Amino acid sequence: MTAGSTAPKPGDPGVRTGRAAGPGRGAQGVGRLFQDGAPGGPVFRLLARWLRRPLLPAVRLWRRNLQVRVVAGTLLMSLGVVLLLGLVVIGQVRNGLLDAKEKAAQSQAAGGFSAAQDRAATTPSQPGEQDGARAGASVNWRSTLVEQLASGGQSAFNVVALSLETGDTASRGARASGEVDPTTSIPADLRHSVAQGTSTYQKFARIHYTSGKASEPGLVVGKRLNDADGTPYELYYLFPLTQEEDSLTLVKGTLATAGLFVVVLLGAIAWLVVRQVVTPVRMAAGIAERLSAGRLQERMKVTGEDDIARLGEAFNKMAQNLQLKIQQLEDLSRMQRRFVSDVSHELRTPLTTVRMAADVIHEARVDFDPVTARSAELLGDQLDRFESLLADLLEISRFDAGAAALEAEPIDLRVVVRRVIGGAEPLAERKGSRIVVVGDEQPVVAEADARRVERVLRNLVVNAVEHGEGRDVVVKLAAAGGAVAVAVRDYGVGLKPGEATRVFNRFWRADPARARTTGGTGLGLSIAVEDARLHGGWLQAWGEPGGGSQFRLTLPRTADEPLRGSPIPLEPEDSRRNREQAGAGAAAGTRLAAVPAQPAADRSALSVPHRMPPAPRATADPTALPGSGARVVARPAEGPDGDGGGEAMASRRVDGEDGTRGL
């Protein structure tokens, strides 16, 4: 081939047959489809939902099954590798077959062109012949040449001779072997190249036949030559590529079969390998779930000495140590509970005797000297506290043993609150405080144990009076949705950050440096929070230094009904943070949410210290867990306006008084 020759491969735009789609036809069809379906949006959503429904199990399996993901990933990656290798191998084989065919075709065509040129040079022209006779002789000469050249091909190639002229003369001069259709088998661009140059040109094209035989791909090699009269003509060699196409098809089929087998084999290998790893992991997960459910005797089955076996042995050793430690802790806890219960019961008999003797001494103290009389009074007070501590220890032991029972019945919390306030009135008078009730206009009914609820409220009210620094104590009741709540607010020293979660711990003191010499036992709020949990409710605390504290008891209206919120905010509306936010909003000209006005009767019942300015209402939607003092988002709620405050004072000692079960 010369430098001017072209060698396009099959599939080039110039060789393609058939009618292509018009430009933009696919995009227009898709756009029309969406435009037609636009009015039927719900129909498409319904169709998408219908198609997505059977895919949900597959998606769920994909997300939960590690083995499926690994095997699917292995299959996809191996399929990609096989496709890539197949394309490379097919491309190499195709290029090799075509290169070999091109070389053989060029060699064969070069020999034919040389033989035709030699024949034209050795054939003399007859002088004196007319033009018609000369044209007929030229046609006969080309026909004979085509037959002679094609006879050596043995169906390996065909020969076509075409005239350069146009019209009837050119058509009479067209000669082809093997029933080849020269007008459709020879590409026009190849004829143009051959007519313009003297080199050998080639092109891949489809070879068509006049006998109705199916067309086949082939390589057309052409050159412009001169006949015996010196008239130029075109001579083409057409080499079918049927054998090469069959060979390439065989290679493709072999690669596809081998690739499919390799992909399936790799998938099976991945499945087996991953199964060996995933099965122990699944077993460990199942045993871990059973261990967390309390079945501490579960163990993994260990086989072999590999990494998975060592993992199983380590897991079993961990489970064994965990079981041993839990058993030790359970035994220790059981011994502690039994010890507390036994000691509490055993102390009752000598305590009764000591109480009788102390009562006799206390009644006769008027006959004693002042020092002995004072000792008799102190003895009586400490015996009262000792009895209260003993009763609290017995109650705590029942909670720890899970023996506490709830006797729930519909009760009106207003009755319980009045009974608690009546018992705390003497202490409030001595402290100079008043107990104000807010929100008792409507019944507040819930299914609860009246005795336990009264004990909880008594602890909250007495502690508020004890540590309220002589200021008023506000008891607020509310009911909303499926919950009822009672909040006890004082304006004493308050709680430091972080103390709201520790205030319910047993024997916890706000100031450890101060000894508990008077008042409660240190178990009151611990018992109270257990009573609240026994009801399925919350007992939560909030406080700020110098701003007092608020304890809130939230109970479900119906027993065993889960709580979703509380009708009373955990953080009161007159807290320092709410006042600062309200002041900042007023300074910026922000309009605050309107709050329903409180009746004058309720407003006048609350004595507000003059040291703290009135604060606008801003309540909160409490969703914190029991014992949490977290601040939450504010929302409007009904209730009285309450102001209060106090200066920073010494750390409070959270104790009860007069035998009340405080902290």
Steps between C-alpha positions, in 0.01 A plus 500: 500500500607853436482789733180621340309177559234461765424191712181556700377223728153347501254721682636830364230757417577466131440127504183480714181390333137551594307812588591685817252680721451866437689749715340559837229240441576310826516814714175630351330167572612501863394860545162426348462204737559718803276772366221253437542355848522831679127533564492144635755556777313286755485217248877506461547514876266204538692312232831584668363381834374181336840437346685585819297266721657175372844659529467572871587143610808508276608836642444374854703187423777713349521721808490221757696217334875550481546177306267613223679835470844339479391239246312756291798733506730213400271406212478856374874558519581165338243570229664834432845339482374227267332756274814711486721201424248377242499833323880509495531142373229545236662822385840333470359199312297726271798720420717195439250341262448824310871571474565152365213535254624841386849371434373199305253716305761759412738232381232329292372827357852619415559182301168540316567863418844410365356216290230728356755763413725244334208359301405848378858562392526175302159524325537691166225726376364449145557801278213641298222381735195716543415651842212257557713201418778637722256545790367145454851365494578694819196351672588149388857554612391607850255211528773255410737673744246483785435131435869419489583695813202360695574142397797484733297613801295184553229708680767670711443826315309655215611743228313803369601719203332838455540772241585853591248638251138564586184402313421189305860442402599481865222259577599278211855508623413375855605140547492296825559142602307290748169681436623804692295818467764758412282808542421432870810305603754766400475806729473832320778663700734211411416540128566870528843434658591241235390731214705791633824318578728229373566325831329197650208580729299279732189520717283270713145475363205267454512274192160462331399237244251506213395138557320578826783371716529675833752779517817448698780719630806529285814689407501684166840580342503710180735664253477694174654321203515533118373238258661392171372817328637723774153574633500537880267279703454395864590155623382383844566192707225410753610273785217363720561501877264213579767272643643777714152589622431136588831477683424819694151371590653176626746695713219716640290198590795327662588809703136552606467139615831506681425839653160389626653188648774704667248748645280221639803320636629817667155562649488149641851533640413837657182352648691212659783719626271767643278234652795369699552847644142621529360188666711540818422872502128428479534242773686749718233765436221259594680387815572864592128580469413204722766607750352849511160340561636332814587153368854510631568130441510540119834419332637485146590169337873505426658271238856514369792721594472788251423867564127438517557226757715732711228764472243248621720397791552863597125563474423199719759607755352850505150358546622274779673786683195719448274230640729456798515872572124540465441207732739650750326836479159336529613303803650810656187705426282222637709482814486876543124511456456211738736661749312832489167324531614272781671779691195722458271229631736402779533860614128537550490296823777684686376827352156436643651436841717810478197701385297388802783590738554833324130586526509428874806717544353773279179512704699530824740768375330769711650338808852501358761769504524713185790302348328165547168637372669631186666162448160332523361734234797434268459128555137515389582707193777265386280198560239655273763547234628148553153356451456702182836380367407142580169530318674652197758223494224240499327681214824525301564129554155422359575709190837331455345156536223587251237427761336843493138475387281777359141531622367737236152648508346821366588787735471877488845646554345815649391296802848357543660845465267651763582217741873549445477879544297457817779288647771746392324815628665494847847477346416782255384723786825442687702581185291807419384363166164464334392208282297618200303260278447587132288314247260325739184641341438185295530135608837339438418129491741215431530129572766492772589367843385771737741398777806513275397823327443662839843389614662649190320833534570516872874467431486770232294748703692454824835535323377815324388654830817393676729652238279783376672763717167622640352579159177365360471151359279455191330168432364484145261236363414442134357234272525471123470215255588175670707646783458685830773691679575665834788747524643637826689830460714671764714814487786394723866437431424276204718240335837533335556376142505120494333457841155448349605152385671406829233623737319165478805296603489329836652696790611775261562845651536828317777601742701195614683714757182536704396202709144373504421561866134592467216431266451214257684180433646575157277242331182699448552605138652162413178335618295768326662440160446125542133567578474712184661230287271240652208705365670529160549871561780754532649683793729777377685791653609841381693768683733793467734656758316775687181446296343212687399164365199316364415132531240358265307175534336378176265201503295337225126538528454129444724232645750347255448787253832632365579865559573727205526831682402698806238775532737704720839619376801378691664841491270760660396813319679727747843340462798724441548378142138567407517846655816580303343378177187700570707812573703457182183455298342811649813705433505389136133584458405136453143420574470219754231232489184602681429317827150457647448722799480333842194570715551757769416254776787273403736791442440655840556173679865498401737723689784610275826642639565855387864439423419323171312676214196335346582266214288420196380144466694258283449138560667191362406167352683254726616175348803431717541169675428468873750686705620715212515874538549569130362822358264461209315709242246748634129490417194686634301345784238607749582574861561785739774751462767425753799705595753430758864505563766503756852613550792262488523325833686215659462154352181336607480179699226286350341349810151458636377597838269366767526142392418586136676280247705755318828445329 
